[in-house]
Amino acid sequence: MSGDADAGAGAGKTLAVGTAEADVIKLKIASMTSDNYPVIETAKTLSSSGFKLVPDIVAGGDSGGSNSLMNIFLERLIKDGNAAPPSKR
């Protein structure tokens, strides 16, 4: 019977923790516009995930602008340190 008592205590603790967390979420939602809460929580999760949301380089279609493919290629070469002088033959 000791196992049943331990299981009941564990279930009670889980219920208490879950209820407390739900109460905190309700207070957070009440403190702001309810539409903002999911956005804020999503942003927190994404920022802590380490997932890269913004690319290092953006390739655009403009002609001769700072995002032309040639500029991006040259930037990569310089950034990676691979811009070796041409070999003399």
N, CA, C and O atoms as CSV, one atom per row, in Angstrom:
chain,resi,resn,atom,element,x,y,z
A,1,MET,N,N,0.814,-1.197,0.000
A,1,MET,CA,C,0.000,0.000,0.000
A,1,MET,C,C,0.857,1.260,0.000
A,1,MET,O,O,0.371,2.332,-0.361
A,2,SER,N,N,2.103,1.155,0.391
A,2,SER,CA,C,2.984,2.317,0.418
A,2,SER,C,C,3.165,2.887,-0.984
A,2,SER,O,O,3.244,4.103,-1.158
A,3,GLY,N,N,3.229,2.009,-1.979
A,3,GLY,CA,C,3.381,2.456,-3.359
A,3,GLY,C,C,2.204,3.283,-3.813
A,3,GLY,O,O,2.381,4.266,-4.532
A,4,ASP,N,N,1.003,2.905,-3.408
A,4,ASP,CA,C,-0.192,3.677,-3.767
A,4,ASP,C,C,-0.170,5.055,-3.129
A,4,ASP,O,O,-0.578,6.037,-3.749
A,5,ALA,N,N,0.301,5.132,-1.899
A,5,ALA,CA,C,0.378,6.416,-1.206
A,5,ALA,C,C,1.392,7.324,-1.888
A,5,ALA,O,O,1.154,8.522,-2.039
A,6,ASP,N,N,2.534,6.750,-2.303
A,6,ASP,CA,C,3.551,7.530,-3.001
A,6,ASP,C,C,3.027,8.020,-4.350
A,6,ASP,O,O,3.276,9.160,-4.742
A,7,ALA,N,N,2.300,7.154,-5.056
A,7,ALA,CA,C,1.735,7.540,-6.350
A,7,ALA,C,C,0.720,8.660,-6.172
A,7,ALA,O,O,0.678,9.593,-6.975
A,8,GLY,N,N,-0.093,8.575,-5.134
A,8,GLY,CA,C,-1.079,9.620,-4.862
A,8,GLY,C,C,-0.423,10.931,-4.507
A,8,GLY,O,O,-0.890,11.995,-4.914
A,9,ALA,N,N,0.656,10.864,-3.749
A,9,ALA,CA,C,1.389,12.088,-3.378
A,9,ALA,C,C,2.039,12.700,-4.614
A,9,ALA,O,O,2.036,13.919,-4.785
A,10,GLY,N,N,2.599,11.845,-5.480
A,10,GLY,CA,C,3.223,12.337,-6.714
A,10,GLY,C,C,2.207,12.985,-7.628
A,10,GLY,O,O,2.476,14.018,-8.242
A,11,ALA,N,N,1.025,12.366,-7.716
A,11,ALA,CA,C,-0.029,12.921,-8.560
A,11,ALA,C,C,-0.518,14.250,-7.993
A,11,ALA,O,O,-0.794,15.187,-8.742
A,12,GLY,N,N,-0.623,14.325,-6.684
A,12,GLY,CA,C,-1.045,15.572,-6.048
A,12,GLY,C,C,-0.042,16.686,-6.286
A,12,GLY,O,O,-0.418,17.832,-6.530
A,13,LYS,N,N,1.244,16.341,-6.213
A,13,LYS,CA,C,2.291,17.337,-6.452
A,13,LYS,C,C,2.246,17.814,-7.909
A,13,LYS,O,O,2.365,19.008,-8.181
A,14,THR,N,N,2.073,16.873,-8.836
A,14,THR,CA,C,1.993,17.235,-10.252
A,14,THR,C,C,0.806,18.142,-10.509
A,14,THR,O,O,0.918,19.114,-11.255
A,15,LEU,N,N,-0.321,17.837,-9.906
A,15,LEU,CA,C,-1.520,18.666,-10.051
A,15,LEU,C,C,-1.287,20.062,-9.480
A,15,LEU,O,O,-1.684,21.057,-10.087
A,16,ALA,N,N,-0.648,20.138,-8.321
A,16,ALA,CA,C,-0.391,21.434,-7.687
A,16,ALA,C,C,0.541,22.288,-8.546
A,16,ALA,O,O,0.307,23.484,-8.719
A,17,VAL,N,N,1.592,21.677,-9.081
A,17,VAL,CA,C,2.542,22.418,-9.922
A,17,VAL,C,C,1.843,22.879,-11.198
A,17,VAL,O,O,1.993,24.028,-11.612
A,18,GLY,N,N,1.083,21.984,-11.819
A,18,GLY,CA,C,0.363,22.341,-13.043
A,18,GLY,C,C,-0.630,23.464,-12.813
A,18,GLY,O,O,-0.740,24.376,-13.632
A,19,THR,N,N,-1.350,23.403,-11.708
A,19,THR,CA,C,-2.322,24.445,-11.381
A,19,THR,C,C,-1.623,25.777,-11.142
A,19,THR,O,O,-2.104,26.820,-11.585
A,20,ALA,N,N,-0.496,25.748,-10.448
A,20,ALA,CA,C,0.264,26.979,-10.189
A,20,ALA,C,C,0.769,27.583,-11.498
A,20,ALA,O,O,0.703,28.798,-11.685
A,21,GLU,N,N,1.273,26.744,-12.401
A,21,GLU,CA,C,1.760,27.250,-13.690
A,21,GLU,C,C,0.606,27.834,-14.503
A,21,GLU,O,O,0.763,28.867,-15.153
A,22,ALA,N,N,-0.541,27.178,-14.467
A,22,ALA,CA,C,-1.705,27.696,-15.195
A,22,ALA,C,C,-2.135,29.045,-14.624
A,22,ALA,O,O,-2.500,29.950,-15.374
A,23,ASP,N,N,-2.094,29.178,-13.314
A,23,ASP,CA,C,-2.458,30.462,-12.685
A,23,ASP,C,C,-1.504,31.572,-13.103
A,23,ASP,O,O,-1.928,32.702,-13.344
A,24,VAL,N,N,-0.214,31.252,-13.191
A,24,VAL,CA,C,0.778,32.246,-13.610
A,24,VAL,C,C,0.509,32.656,-15.055
A,24,VAL,O,O,0.574,33.841,-15.381
A,25,ILE,N,N,0.210,31.698,-15.918
A,25,ILE,CA,C,-0.075,32.014,-17.324
A,25,ILE,C,C,-1.311,32.908,-17.418
A,25,ILE,O,O,-1.332,33.864,-18.193
A,26,LYS,N,N,-2.324,32.601,-16.637
A,26,LYS,CA,C,-3.535,33.435,-16.638
A,26,LYS,C,C,-3.217,34.865,-16.204
A,26,LYS,O,O,-3.745,35.819,-16.775
A,27,LEU,N,N,-2.354,35.019,-15.194
A,27,LEU,CA,C,-1.968,36.365,-14.745
A,27,LEU,C,C,-1.177,37.103,-15.821
A,27,LEU,O,O,-1.361,38.305,-16.016
A,28,LYS,N,N,-0.295,36.382,-16.521
A,28,LYS,CA,C,0.476,37.004,-17.597
A,28,LYS,C,C,-0.447,37.477,-18.713
A,28,LYS,O,O,-0.298,38.584,-19.229
A,29,ILE,N,N,-1.396,36.632,-19.077
A,29,ILE,CA,C,-2.334,37.001,-20.139
A,29,ILE,C,C,-3.173,38.203,-19.709
A,29,ILE,O,O,-3.424,39.103,-20.511
A,30,ALA,N,N,-3.604,38.219,-18.457
A,30,ALA,CA,C,-4.425,39.324,-17.955
A,30,ALA,C,C,-3.647,40.636,-17.917
A,30,ALA,O,O,-4.243,41.711,-17.992
A,31,SER,N,N,-2.318,40.558,-17.800
A,31,SER,CA,C,-1.508,41.768,-17.697
A,31,SER,C,C,-1.219,42.409,-19.052
A,31,SER,O,O,-0.649,43.499,-19.108
A,32,MET,N,N,-1.597,41.758,-20.123
A,32,MET,CA,C,-1.354,42.302,-21.464
A,32,MET,C,C,-2.522,41.937,-22.364
A,32,MET,O,O,-3.429,41.201,-21.973
A,33,THR,N,N,-2.479,42.459,-23.553
A,33,THR,CA,C,-3.483,42.067,-24.529
A,33,THR,C,C,-3.319,40.582,-24.794
A,33,THR,O,O,-2.201,40.116,-25.017
A,34,SER,N,N,-4.388,39.845,-24.775
A,34,SER,CA,C,-4.282,38.391,-24.899
A,34,SER,C,C,-3.657,37.960,-26.214
A,34,SER,O,O,-3.099,36.866,-26.296
A,35,ASP,N,N,-3.735,38.796,-27.249
A,35,ASP,CA,C,-3.105,38.459,-28.528
A,35,ASP,C,C,-1.585,38.499,-28.441
A,35,ASP,O,O,-0.902,37.813,-29.203
A,36,ASN,N,N,-1.048,39.298,-27.517
A,36,ASN,CA,C,0.408,39.439,-27.401
A,36,ASN,C,C,1.067,38.246,-26.721
A,36,ASN,O,O,2.220,37.938,-27.021
A,37,TYR,N,N,0.380,37.577,-25.828
A,37,TYR,CA,C,0.999,36.508,-25.044
A,37,TYR,C,C,1.566,35.387,-25.922
A,37,TYR,O,O,2.724,35.014,-25.734
A,38,PRO,N,N,0.802,34.833,-26.875
A,38,PRO,CA,C,1.388,33.772,-27.694
A,38,PRO,C,C,2.571,34.250,-28.528
A,38,PRO,O,O,3.520,33.499,-28.752
A,39,VAL,N,N,2.514,35.493,-28.985
A,39,VAL,CA,C,3.618,36.040,-29.771
A,39,VAL,C,C,4.878,36.137,-28.920
A,39,VAL,O,O,5.964,35.776,-29.371
A,40,ILE,N,N,4.734,36.620,-27.702
A,40,ILE,CA,C,5.878,36.756,-26.800
A,40,ILE,C,C,6.455,35.381,-26.448
A,40,ILE,O,O,7.673,35.200,-26.459
A,41,GLU,N,N,5.605,34.434,-26.144
A,41,GLU,CA,C,6.082,33.087,-25.797
A,41,GLU,C,C,6.767,32.418,-26.986
A,41,GLU,O,O,7.771,31.727,-26.814
A,42,THR,N,N,6.234,32.617,-28.186
A,42,THR,CA,C,6.859,32.064,-29.387
A,42,THR,C,C,8.232,32.692,-29.607
A,42,THR,O,O,9.194,31.993,-29.925
A,43,ALA,N,N,8.321,34.000,-29.439
A,43,ALA,CA,C,9.602,34.694,-29.601
A,43,ALA,C,C,10.623,34.199,-28.588
A,43,ALA,O,O,11.792,34.014,-28.928
A,44,LYS,N,N,10.196,33.983,-27.345
A,44,LYS,CA,C,11.105,33.462,-26.323
A,44,LYS,C,C,11.617,32.080,-26.708
A,44,LYS,O,O,12.809,31.795,-26.587
A,45,THR,N,N,10.718,31.235,-27.168
A,45,THR,CA,C,11.105,29.876,-27.547
A,45,THR,C,C,12.061,29.886,-28.724
A,45,THR,O,O,13.064,29.173,-28.715
A,46,LEU,N,N,11.761,30.687,-29.736
A,46,LEU,CA,C,12.639,30.758,-30.903
A,46,LEU,C,C,14.009,31.325,-30.544
A,46,LEU,O,O,15.028,30.839,-31.034
A,47,SER,N,N,14.039,32.343,-29.698
A,47,SER,CA,C,15.326,32.949,-29.346
A,47,SER,C,C,16.197,32.005,-28.533
A,47,SER,O,O,17.423,32.068,-28.626
A,48,SER,N,N,15.598,31.145,-27.750
A,48,SER,CA,C,16.402,30.213,-26.951
A,48,SER,C,C,16.709,28.918,-27.697
A,48,SER,O,O,17.482,28.095,-27.207
A,49,SER,N,N,16.116,28.725,-28.874
A,49,SER,CA,C,16.317,27.471,-29.607
A,49,SER,C,C,17.644,27.424,-30.354
A,49,SER,O,O,18.151,26.344,-30.655
A,50,GLY,N,N,18.204,28.585,-30.652
A,50,GLY,CA,C,19.442,28.621,-31.426
A,50,GLY,C,C,19.195,28.525,-32.923
A,50,GLY,O,O,20.146,28.542,-33.704
A,51,PHE,N,N,17.948,28.426,-33.335
A,51,PHE,CA,C,17.600,28.351,-34.753
A,51,PHE,C,C,17.844,29.700,-35.397
A,51,PHE,O,O,17.407,30.725,-34.873
A,52,LYS,N,N,18.534,29.717,-36.523
A,52,LYS,CA,C,18.870,30.958,-37.200
A,52,LYS,C,C,17.657,31.451,-37.985
A,52,LYS,O,O,17.211,30.792,-38.924
A,53,LEU,N,N,17.129,32.600,-37.602
A,53,LEU,CA,C,15.938,33.148,-38.238
A,53,LEU,C,C,16.259,34.108,-39.374
A,53,LEU,O,O,15.477,34.237,-40.316
A,54,VAL,N,N,17.394,34.777,-39.293
A,54,VAL,CA,C,17.773,35.770,-40.283
A,54,VAL,C,C,19.051,35.301,-40.973
A,54,VAL,O,O,20.025,34.983,-40.291
A,55,PRO,N,N,19.075,35.249,-42.289
A,55,PRO,CA,C,20.274,34.793,-42.991
A,55,PRO,C,C,21.419,35.800,-42.861
A,55,PRO,O,O,21.189,36.995,-42.676
A,56,ASP,N,N,22.650,35.303,-42.961
A,56,ASP,CA,C,23.811,36.183,-42.928
A,56,ASP,C,C,23.848,37.097,-44.153
A,56,ASP,O,O,24.203,38.272,-44.059
A,57,ILE,N,N,23.477,36.539,-45.289
A,57,ILE,CA,C,23.528,37.280,-46.544
A,57,ILE,C,C,22.190,37.102,-47.255
A,57,ILE,O,O,21.643,36.000,-47.309
A,58,VAL,N,N,21.673,38.199,-47.798
A,58,VAL,CA,C,20.423,38.150,-48.543
A,58,VAL,C,C,20.725,38.492,-49.995
A,58,VAL,O,O,21.294,39.546,-50.280
A,59,ALA,N,N,20.355,37.621,-50.901
A,59,ALA,CA,C,20.575,37.858,-52.327
A,59,ALA,C,C,19.359,38.559,-52.904
A,59,ALA,O,O,18.246,38.036,-52.869
A,60,GLY,N,N,19.587,39.743,-53.433
A,60,GLY,CA,C,18.488,40.500,-54.018
A,60,GLY,C,C,18.586,40.504,-55.527
A,60,GLY,O,O,19.585,40.059,-56.092
A,61,GLY,N,N,17.579,40.992,-56.164
A,61,GLY,CA,C,17.556,41.012,-57.617
A,61,GLY,C,C,17.860,42.363,-58.216
A,61,GLY,O,O,17.714,42.543,-59.425
A,62,ASP,N,N,18.285,43.332,-57.395
A,62,ASP,CA,C,18.541,44.655,-57.948
A,62,ASP,C,C,19.824,44.662,-58.768
A,62,ASP,O,O,20.724,43.857,-58.530
A,63,SER,N,N,19.904,45.556,-59.713
A,63,SER,CA,C,21.063,45.579,-60.602
A,63,SER,C,C,22.136,46.509,-60.042
A,63,SER,O,O,21.927,47.716,-59.924
A,64,GLY,N,N,23.275,45.936,-59.704
A,64,GLY,CA,C,24.404,46.723,-59.238
A,64,GLY,C,C,24.300,47.211,-57.811
A,64,GLY,O,O,25.157,47.970,-57.359
A,65,GLY,N,N,23.287,46.801,-57.099
A,65,GLY,CA,C,23.133,47.228,-55.717
A,65,GLY,C,C,24.049,46.462,-54.788
A,65,GLY,O,O,24.828,45.615,-55.223
A,66,SER,N,N,23.950,46.763,-53.524
A,66,SER,CA,C,24.841,46.137,-52.548
A,66,SER,C,C,24.535,44.658,-52.343
A,66,SER,O,O,25.336,43.944,-51.739
A,67,ASN,N,N,23.393,44.186,-52.834
A,67,ASN,CA,C,23.043,42.788,-52.678
A,67,ASN,C,C,23.172,41.997,-53.973
A,67,ASN,O,O,22.569,40.932,-54.103
A,68,SER,N,N,23.942,42.495,-54.928
A,68,SER,CA,C,24.108,41.743,-56.163
A,68,SER,C,C,24.851,40.450,-55.861
A,68,SER,O,O,25.594,40.362,-54.884
A,69,LEU,N,N,24.646,39.464,-56.694
A,69,LEU,CA,C,25.279,38.159,-56.454
A,69,LEU,C,C,26.803,38.251,-56.432
A,69,LEU,O,O,27.449,37.547,-55.657
A,70,MET,N,N,27.382,39.106,-57.267
A,70,MET,CA,C,28.839,39.252,-57.279
A,70,MET,C,C,29.320,39.848,-55.962
A,70,MET,O,O,30.323,39.395,-55.412
A,71,ASN,N,N,28.624,40.850,-55.452
A,71,ASN,CA,C,29.009,41.435,-54.163
A,71,ASN,C,C,28.895,40.412,-53.045
A,71,ASN,O,O,29.741,40.365,-52.152
A,72,ILE,N,N,27.860,39.601,-53.091
A,72,ILE,CA,C,27.685,38.567,-52.071
A,72,ILE,C,C,28.821,37.554,-52.160
A,72,ILE,O,O,29.373,37.147,-51.138
A,73,PHE,N,N,29.170,37.150,-53.372
A,73,PHE,CA,C,30.271,36.202,-53.565
A,73,PHE,C,C,31.580,36.774,-53.038
A,73,PHE,O,O,32.319,36.091,-52.329
A,74,LEU,N,N,31.865,38.021,-53.382
A,74,LEU,CA,C,33.106,38.649,-52.916
A,74,LEU,C,C,33.117,38.800,-51.403
A,74,LEU,O,O,34.147,38.594,-50.762
A,75,GLU,N,N,31.981,39.155,-50.835
A,75,GLU,CA,C,31.886,39.277,-49.383
A,75,GLU,C,C,32.177,37.942,-48.714
A,75,GLU,O,O,32.874,37.892,-47.700
A,76,ARG,N,N,31.648,36.864,-49.275
A,76,ARG,CA,C,31.908,35.520,-48.735
A,76,ARG,C,C,33.398,35.190,-48.798
A,76,ARG,O,O,33.972,34.680,-47.835
A,77,LEU,N,N,34.013,35.484,-49.931
A,77,LEU,CA,C,35.440,35.197,-50.080
A,77,LEU,C,C,36.270,35.941,-49.043
A,77,LEU,O,O,37.171,35.374,-48.427
A,78,ILE,N,N,35.958,37.199,-48.863
A,78,ILE,CA,C,36.713,38.001,-47.895
A,78,ILE,C,C,36.429,37.531,-46.480
A,78,ILE,O,O,37.346,37.395,-45.671
A,79,LYS,N,N,35.172,37.284,-46.182
A,79,LYS,CA,C,34.778,36.847,-44.839
A,79,LYS,C,C,35.437,35.518,-44.473
A,79,LYS,O,O,35.902,35.344,-43.347
A,80,ASP,N,N,35.478,34.595,-45.407
A,80,ASP,CA,C,36.039,33.266,-45.142
A,80,ASP,C,C,37.559,33.237,-45.253
A,80,ASP,O,O,38.187,32.231,-44.920
A,81,GLY,N,N,38.154,34.333,-45.718
A,81,GLY,CA,C,39.607,34.373,-45.857
A,81,GLY,C,C,40.107,33.552,-47.028
A,81,GLY,O,O,41.273,33.160,-47.058
A,82,ASN,N,N,39.248,33.289,-47.985
A,82,ASN,CA,C,39.620,32.471,-49.144
A,82,ASN,C,C,40.049,33.298,-50.337
A,82,ASN,O,O,40.285,32.746,-51.412
A,83,ALA,N,N,40.156,34.594,-50.178
A,83,ALA,CA,C,40.517,35.453,-51.298
A,83,ALA,C,C,42.030,35.420,-51.478
A,83,ALA,O,O,42.735,36.340,-51.061
A,84,ALA,N,N,42.515,34.367,-52.094
A,84,ALA,CA,C,43.955,34.227,-52.349
A,84,ALA,C,C,44.299,34.957,-53.644
A,84,ALA,O,O,43.480,35.011,-54.562
A,85,PRO,N,N,45.521,35.525,-53.724
A,85,PRO,CA,C,45.908,36.190,-54.977
A,85,PRO,C,C,45.983,35.171,-56.105
A,85,PRO,O,O,46.249,33.994,-55.861
A,86,PRO,N,N,45.751,35.611,-57.338
A,86,PRO,CA,C,45.808,34.662,-58.465
A,86,PRO,C,C,47.205,34.078,-58.608
A,86,PRO,O,O,48.204,34.753,-58.359
A,87,SER,N,N,47.260,32.828,-59.007
A,87,SER,CA,C,48.568,32.159,-59.144
A,87,SER,C,C,49.243,32.661,-60.413
A,87,SER,O,O,48.590,32.965,-61.411
A,88,LYS,N,N,50.582,32.742,-60.344
A,88,LYS,CA,C,51.376,33.198,-61.503
A,88,LYS,C,C,51.848,31.959,-62.249
A,88,LYS,O,O,52.480,31.077,-61.669
A,89,ARG,N,N,51.539,31.901,-63.518
A,89,ARG,CA,C,51.963,30.745,-64.338
A,89,ARG,C,C,52.938,31.166,-65.367
A,89,ARG,O,O,53.407,30.339,-66.149
